[in-house]
């Protein structure tokens, strides 16, 4: 499969930073395919990281589409800015994700990729409120690898990490029981769940 042009540069800078929580190729490829199905789409990514998923999404978007992404880790966000700020379709916010979700209430997005606590394990309803009819809500790390990815991250207490598997199960149950969503869990990559707003 063809890779986005600046993926290798992002990967090198991420490794030098010691950033280990980037989305992988399968997740990126899926996101590229999904955004390509929404011409002139509005997309939201919760958890920029160093920009891996964004590279794929931008690669699949048409010229009329827009992508907003939020990251609270300034060092990781600056790597994404360094490689992607040239693209006028991208708006990168270096702020708290939950705060941004609250500010965005009333707007609508055609795809929301929730790859961090806010909008996924914390107040997923805030993200789902923003989902347009026919829009995709995409989350990864559903096979409990999220805890493994977070284990080396400084500052996250162990008791918080221990709750992650149950939080993911509760989230999946909630999503499957909502009448306004059709959801599918895929056993690919780190475990991906896609929900479509009906």
N, C-alpha and C positions, 0 to 999 in steps of 0.2 A: 504494500500500500504506500502511496506517496506521502511523505512527511512534510509538515509545514516548514517553510524555509528557515526560520530562525529558532527552531526547536533545539538544535545542538548547542547554540550559544547560550540559550536559557539553561539548558542542562548543565553546562560547564559552570556557569555562575551560581547555580543552585548548589552544586557539589562544593564549590569553594566556600559558600556560606554555611554549609553543613545542614541545609534544608532537606529533610527526608520525607516530607508529607505531600509531595507533588502527585497529581493524578498521573496514571500511566497511559500507555499508548491505546489500549482498548477503550478506556473511558473517553479519551480524547477523540478517538475515531468515531465513537458513537455520538458524542456531542456535535461533532462536525456534521454528521448525517442528519441529526435532528434539526439543527438550526438551518440547514440548507432547505428544509421542507417549509420554511416560514419566510417567504420573500417580504422585504421591508419589515422584518420582525424587530421586536423589542425584547432584549434578553437581559437577564440578571444573574450574576454569579455571586454567591455568598461564600467568601473565602478565596481570595485571589491567589494566595501563596506567592510563588515567584512567577506565575503566569503560564504554567503548562496547559491547563484546560483552555485558557484564553487564546493561546496560539491556535489551537485546534478550532475553537469556535469562530475566531476571526477568519480562518481559512475557509470555513463553510458558509459564511455570511455573504449576502450580496451587498452592493454599494449603498443601498438604501436602508440597511439594517443598522441597529444601534445595540451596543453592549455596555451595561454598567456593571462594575465589579467592585467589591468592597473587601478591604483587608485591614486588620488592626495591628499586624506585625509590620512595623515601619521598614525594617531591614529587608524582609521578603518583598514587600510592596515596591521598594525602590528598584529591585531587580526587574520586576515586571515593568515598571515605568521606563527603565533604561532601554529595554528592548521593544516596548510596544507603544510608548507614548506618541510616536509619530502617526499612529492610525487615528484619523478623525472619527471613526465609528466607535471608538472606545472612550468611556469615561471611568477613570479609576479613582475610587474614594478611599483614602487612608483614614479610616475612622472605625468606630464600633458598629458592628453589623446590626445589632438590635436597634440601635438609635436610628440607623438608616432605614431599616424596615418600618419603623414607626413613622418616619418622615414621608415614606413613599405610599402610605395607605391612601387608597382612592385611585392610584394608578394601576395599569395592567401590563403584564409581560407575557410574551408568547412562549418563553421557556425560562424556568428558574432552576439553576443548578445550585443546590444547597450542599456545600462541601465544608461546612464549619458548624459550630454550635448554634449560633442564631439562625433561625429558619429551619432547623433540622431537629436538634435535641432540645433547643430552647425556643419556645414560641413558634412552632411550625405553622400555627394558624395565621401568624402575621405574613408569612410567605405565601400561604395558600390563598389568602385574601387578594393577593396581587396577581393571581393567575388568570389570564384571559380565557374565555371559552375556546376550547380546542388546544389550549396551551399545555405544555409538558412541565411537570415537576419532577426533577431528576435528583436522586440522592445515591451516593456510593458508600462503600465500606459497610454494607449490610451483613457481611459474613463474619462480623466481630473482629476484623482486622483493624478497625478503627482504634481499639484499645492498644493493639500492638504498635500502631503508628504513633500513638500518643505517649507510650511508656517512656521514651527517652526525652520527652519534652519537659524542660525545667519549669517548675512552678505549678504543675497540675497535681494536686494531692492524690495519693493512691486510692483513697476512698471514693473520690470522684471517678477515677478510671474504672474502679470495680463496678460502678453502677452503669457503665456504658452499654454492655450487652443487653441488660434488661430494658434500658431506655430505647435501644434500637428495636427490640421486639415489640414494645408498647407502641412505638411510632408506626411500625409496620401494621399492627393490628388496627390502629386508629385510621390509617390511610385506606385499608381494605374495607372498612365498615362505613366510610363516608359515601353518601348517596350521590354526591356530585363528582365522583372520581371513578375512573376505570384504572386499576393498577396492575402491574406485572413486575415480579421480581425475577431477575436474570442471574443465573449462576455463572457470570463471567466477570473477569477482572477482580475487583474486591467485593463483588456482590452489588449489583445495581438495581435500583427500583425506579420504574418510570410510571408516573400517574398522569392521566389525561383528564383535563377539566371538561365535563359534559354539561 
